[in-house]
């Protein structure tokens, strides 16, 4: 089991190899959550996540023979990307096995750093099994993504940084997948300031660590989809479970909708891009009663490697939820000038038409009428209600369409 000396040694070993990321105060998030909120921007690491800490700490401890043999790992993306980057710096061949659904940005980035990337299996566990086969078949050194003392000690350096950057902090929220980050950070913080609360956050879809803590042993959950792919781990680590049980004060879960909303909040308020796992701490602080009102709280934004297509869907759904994007169905007479009249009315209400579609053949409207589907950009619910009232007053039948 690691101790604070291992984490301190990792801190020295990693100087110059990784970035010391900012821990910035957020006035707006503080107002939203009621806590004094700070964000630890691990998405600013070279490969976009905290995983560099553990991967580099392990790789730097390999001897010359092991480096020549090369390394292999399994990863949902961020760990593999970190191994690829730091292995390339050390001149070590690297093989990364990722699930077939791994985000494209993580796959292409790992290949960019010279790693051999193999897409195998529908989930992390199947990718892990393939990586273990390659370890034996090719004589490679296996780099575990979380259940290794060197990896945990490397992740723990984030905790030491937090204590230096925010010596007055009261609590820190960290995402949990396999548990490497939570275990390392909790070990570091509790060794120096045991009164600081450490809270782990998991996705509702795959709360493997929480279920293991509840049952007193490691459990394996069935596969489940989640936008928090970085913490989509079905079975917690053996070492990490013990450290989390010992040092983490509480583990909570958050829903997919809460994760998506937190991603959008960080994008709009902090102007920072985070992936689902990285947004989990904010999702918990916003939506769970954690007893942190007025306290100094650090959110570990663990990574920012999210596909732009996923980000686009999250943004659009968030805009719909906030009423800034709306779809209306409107019945009007099928004759020249009617569409122009409708468009003018909408423009007078200062709504912006993004998309318009006539529906004649598949409409239930009477012959002589036509249904128009309008996608509008608005300022929110109040503007939508004003527009619907004005359409009704002008003789139109209009109703809001929901996803």
C-alpha positions, 0 to 999 in steps of 0.5 A: 500500500502506498503512503505519502512518501511515495506520492512525494517521491512521484512529485519530484520524479514528475517535475518537468514531465507534467504541468502544474495545472491552475486551480481557479476560483469561479464566482459564478459557480460559487453563486450557483452552488452556494459554496466557494468553488474552485476548479482544478483544470486537469484538462489543460495537461498536454494530453488533456487529462490527469492520467499523465501523472500516473502513466508518467510516474510508472514509465519513468520507473521502468528499467532500460530493458523494460523500456526496450521491450515496450509497454501495453495498456487497456484504456477507455481513452485518456490513460492510453493517450497519456501512455502513448505520449510519455512512452514516445518521450522515453523512446518506448514502443507502446500498444494501446487497446481501447474499446471499439466505442472509444472517442475518436479524439482519443484514438487519433491522438494516441496514434498521433503520438506513435502508439499502435492502437487496437480497437477491441471489445464493446467495453473496457473489460474486453479491451483489458482482456485483449491487452493482457493477452498481448502482454504475454504474446509479445512480452510487453510490460503491462501498464495498469490504468488504475490498480498499480501503486506507481499509478496511484502515487502519480495521481496523488500528486494532484492532491499535493498540488491542491494543498499548496494552491488552496491550503485553506480548502475544506473539500475536494470532489473527484470523479471515480472510475477504477479509483486511481485518482480518488485513491491517490488524492485522498491518500495525499490530502488525508496524510497532510490535512485529515479534516478535509473532506474527499468526495468521489463521484460516479455515473449512475450507470456504472457505480462499481466503486459505490456498490463495492463499498456497500457490499464489502468486496469488489463487484462487477457490474453489467455493461451500461452506456454513459457519456462519462466514458472516462469513468465507465469501469465495471469493476473497481481496482483491488488496491484502489478499493482499499484506499477509497474505503480508508480515505474517501469520506463519501461516494455519490452518483450523478445522472446522464442529464446532470452530467450533460448539464454540468458540461454545458455549465462549464463551457458557458461559465468557465469557457472550458471544455470537459468530458463527461467524467470531468464534469461529474464533480460539478454535477454532484455539487449542483445536484446533491445535498453534500453539506458544503454551503459556504465552504471552500470546495475544489472540483477536479475537472479530470479531463477534456477529451470529448468528441465534438459530435458529442459536445454538439449534441449536449449543447443542442439538448441543453439549449432545448432544455433552457428554452433557447432552442424550440421547435414549433408546429404551425398550421397555416393556409396553403397559399402565396404569402402565408409563409412570409406573413408568418416569418414576419410575425416571428421576426417582430418577436425577435426570434430567429428561424434556424430551420423551416420545413413544409409538411403536406403529404404526411400532415393531418391538416385539412386539404388547403392547409399545410403544417410548417415545422419551425426550429427557432432560436430564442432568449428563453421560455418567456420569449417562447410564451410571448410568441405562442400568444401572438401566433394564437392572436393572429389566428394560427394554430401553433404548438411546441414540439418536444424531443 
